[in-house]
């Protein structure tokens, strides 16, 4: 009888988007700019600072009506529209800013990239980050967010390069260290990943996700004591269903099935539809020979994730031990149909 499968998750922690308004201007700094346009523009900047975004839009509209080539007014109006979740029109303003600045507005590209990402246009967002970096090669956030997109499309080596550049220009960038660690983990560079996660929590001691990720790679390195310590630190900062599940998985690996069940219980309490924790709790109950309880947990895992092939595999093994041969065979066949190769070794004895 093979061991029930347990999983831990990798977490990419994306920082909140940071959009910045451009500073106020003086008439002497922009030749030919009508002073009244400057007045409206500066008022709009002040309203953005006060989070009065609609008021800011009204002021920028006035500035633009006086000077239609005022690219900074278009850019900042886009910022205000973005904050009001008028994403498409924000993109239009950023695009006008790019055109009117004669391709010299790096923040127009950067902000347009942020907006395009929100709309799911990741390829276009990535190109805009590249254009922003062409104009300002020291923009750490542009490297970071472009790296995040590369991570999402599994270009881990390129993602690491961008996260490294982000760190070069912002050595205190904890999120970049965390996410570079995640990319290294995907490439099975567990030592490098652990070093990055440790640096992330050194820079940002309240970064619970980095402690959780550190626990994940320490577990990969068979440092179970270190993994539990990392998960404990994560939980001290923030109780989270993912971390409880992961700490429970370490307890399972250590053969402490009761402690594992306790953590899976806590995970489920925080997220009662978390299929992974139900499957894992079922695996721990299986080890304690509570086959009926295990089946009930696998039922829940499948209820919340009908495509959970390993839960079918595991439920089949539990059903076999309560003499439900037909039910076991049905589950193994289902698992095999979902691509779980291990299940095929069991279906051979089924009619």
HELIX and SHEET records of a PDB file:
HELIX    1   1 UNK A   27  UNK A   29  5                                   3    
HELIX    2   2 UNK A   35  UNK A   49  1                                  15    
HELIX    3   3 UNK A   53  UNK A   66  1                                  14    
HELIX    4   4 UNK A   71  UNK A   83  1                                  13    
HELIX    5   5 UNK A   87  UNK A  100  1                                  14    
HELIX    6   6 UNK A  106  UNK A  118  1                                  13    
HELIX    7   7 UNK A  122  UNK A  135  1                                  14    
HELIX    8   8 UNK A  140  UNK A  152  1                                  13    
HELIX    9   9 UNK A  156  UNK A  169  1                                  14    
HELIX   10  10 UNK A  174  UNK A  186  1                                  13    
HELIX   11  11 UNK A  190  UNK A  203  1                                  14    
HELIX   12  12 UNK A  208  UNK A  220  1                                  13    
HELIX   13  13 UNK A  224  UNK A  237  1                                  14    
HELIX   14  14 UNK A  241  UNK A  253  1                                  13    
HELIX   15  15 UNK A  257  UNK A  270  1                                  14    
HELIX   16  16 UNK A  275  UNK A  287  1                                  13    
HELIX   17  17 UNK A  291  UNK A  304  1                                  14    
HELIX   18  18 UNK A  309  UNK A  321  1                                  13    
HELIX   19  19 UNK A  325  UNK A  337  1                                  13    
HELIX   20  20 UNK A  341  UNK A  347  1                                   7    
END                                                                             
